[in-house]
Amino acid sequence: MVCRLHKSLYGLKQASRQWFAKFSETICSAGYEQSQADYSLFTRKRGNSFTALLIYVDDILIIGNDPTSIVVTKKFLHSHFHLEDLGGLKYFLSIEVSAFRNRIFISQRKNALEIIKDAGLLGAAPIDTPMERGLKLLDKSDLLKEPGQYRRLVGRLIY
């Protein structure tokens, strides 16, 4: 389940901070605990039921092992915020998510293919390393023709 917030608190210098403070207070009043390791993660355990909410900017990811608890949480959130339910999780933070036979699979295939395409290597043959074996690197050599393109590629790989 993914929810997208339509509107937040407008007109404030720190609207996102104010919204998050309001959200935190509201969701904690429903019995959720905010993680000390990741403040954007809220969890609730009741008996065998476990539900977690993960917030990223204006997206809310709701997961759990009890569908009833998820529905109750969604109704609670709808009663306090104007939300749009985007249905089952397919993509979150450039990660593709799919479920099959009670298992969850995640993939960044789409993102990887985009990076390969942008680098102009879409038709290239795969190899273990793009460098010759035993290659001696020179202390001084020509600079890259387009260092910005290289920096962008490395940045996307790190992200």
PEGI-V148534 format. One record per residue. N is the residue number from 1. RES is the residue in one letter. D_FIRST is the distance of its C-alpha to the first C-alpha in whole Angstrom. Layout:
# PEGI-V148534
N	RES	D_FIRST
N	RES	D_FIRST
This chain:
# PEGI-V148534
1	M	0
2	V	4
3	C	7
4	R	10
5	L	13
6	H	16
7	K	19
8	S	20
9	L	23
10	Y	26
11	G	29
12	L	29
13	K	30
14	Q	28
15	A	25
16	S	22
17	R	24
18	Q	24
19	W	21
20	F	19
21	A	22
22	K	21
23	F	18
24	S	19
25	E	21
26	T	19
27	I	16
28	C	19
29	S	21
30	A	18
31	G	19
32	Y	17
33	E	19
34	Q	19
35	S	20
36	Q	24
37	A	23
38	D	20
39	Y	20
40	S	16
41	L	15
42	F	15
43	T	15
44	R	16
45	K	18
46	R	20
47	G	22
48	N	20
49	S	16
50	F	15
51	T	12
52	A	11
53	L	10
54	L	11
55	I	12
56	Y	14
57	V	16
58	D	14
59	D	10
60	I	8
61	L	6
62	I	5
63	I	7
64	G	10
65	N	12
66	D	13
67	P	10
68	T	13
69	S	12
70	I	8
71	V	10
72	V	13
73	T	11
74	K	9
75	K	13
76	F	14
77	L	13
78	H	13
79	S	17
80	H	18
81	F	16
82	H	16
83	L	12
84	E	11
85	D	7
86	L	7
87	G	5
88	G	5
89	L	5
90	K	9
91	Y	11
92	F	11
93	L	14
94	S	16
95	I	15
96	E	14
97	V	11
98	S	12
99	A	13
100	F	16
101	R	18
102	N	16
103	R	16
104	I	14
105	F	16
106	I	15
107	S	18
108	Q	19
109	R	22
110	K	21
111	N	22
112	A	25
113	L	26
114	E	26
115	I	28
116	I	30
117	K	31
118	D	31
119	A	34
120	G	36
121	L	35
122	L	33
123	G	36
124	A	38
125	A	38
126	P	36
127	I	39
128	D	38
129	T	39
130	P	41
131	M	44
132	E	47
133	R	48
134	G	51
135	L	50
136	K	52
137	L	50
138	L	53
139	D	53
140	K	54
141	S	52
142	D	51
143	L	48
144	L	45
145	K	46
146	E	42
147	P	41
148	G	38
149	Q	37
150	Y	37
151	R	35
152	R	32
153	L	32
154	V	32
155	G	30
156	R	27
157	L	28
158	I	27
159	Y	24
